[in-house]
């Protein structure tokens, strides 16, 4: 592994005695003191991934002004549920037809900078035989890949879960890079009604950090996604408290695993009240809580914050994003929505070839609304009733 040009360890400034306050006794701990010094290897020297420069470039491209991510990485089981909602069978051909519709929407790249794919789609062609990855790249959209293997019960916890997928991740990631993927996604969840227990938070944070390090080693920008589920009756202050704990731990382990912060993207939940809380929050309140959380926990070296929609309605997700972009932020604050980009589009299509064009227009409408929201210029005018319907599902799996 070559060391990258970006972050070469700099020769250290070693204090000599004259730097000390006069008269102060210079005491040294008997244990070894680690210092940088020119030439000599230091225990603090960490070689960056040979992909460091490329990772930074990829992350910046995805976090480009007025654009965000189209999450279309539903596992086959979840995609089956989507197709069932419009009366279609969960066959490979139907999944291919739907995903062809999404990626071939004309002008999608004006609003979408990255698309997260499920493994099947990364290796798939459109119904006309063109590689989906190629179609994305032609539109200026970076292909990404879901690499986690889903949630399973966490033994020893309060009925919580952990995310599988580290075994074999390095070789899978290398193969995904060969296939054209340039970023990755790993979604783990934290449940507020179930605690969250210290064990579940630690497991989530550690898993994300190992995944992030492995992704960067193989040229993929990791999207770090500890989703704090909407489930629960708790108020917004409780969500804020849990989110602070979760992100503190995530960044602690990201740093411990020598992850290059300039080469990651985050996918947080917005700070909102629980889905069953009677007191609702306005977009301005959601923005104020969420931005306070980010300011307290996320270093400005991170290029992009790409929110998930988590069951909010299409309009709600766009309004909240818009509210967060009313003044400049140290990071690109944008979207990585699945449900909040696809819902009206899927319903408009209904599995009928004659509706493909209208469905693509519905997708472009949502994508352009969120593009405006990324720039803080969305007005919320002219939205359909369908787009205002919430999509929360208890214990949502992806
Ligand atoms: P939603 O925007 O539907 O919550 O999707 C979350 C996700 O992780 C998709 O990649």
Boltz pocket constraint, residues with backbone or C-beta under 6 A from the ligand:
constraints:
  - pocket:
      binder: B
      contacts: [[A, 71], [A, 72], [A, 73], [A, 116], [A, 185], [A, 187], [A, 225], [A, 307], [A, 308], [A, 309], [A, 310], [A, 311], [A, 336], [A, 337], [A, 338], [A, 339], [A, 340], [A, 398]]
      max_distance: 6.0
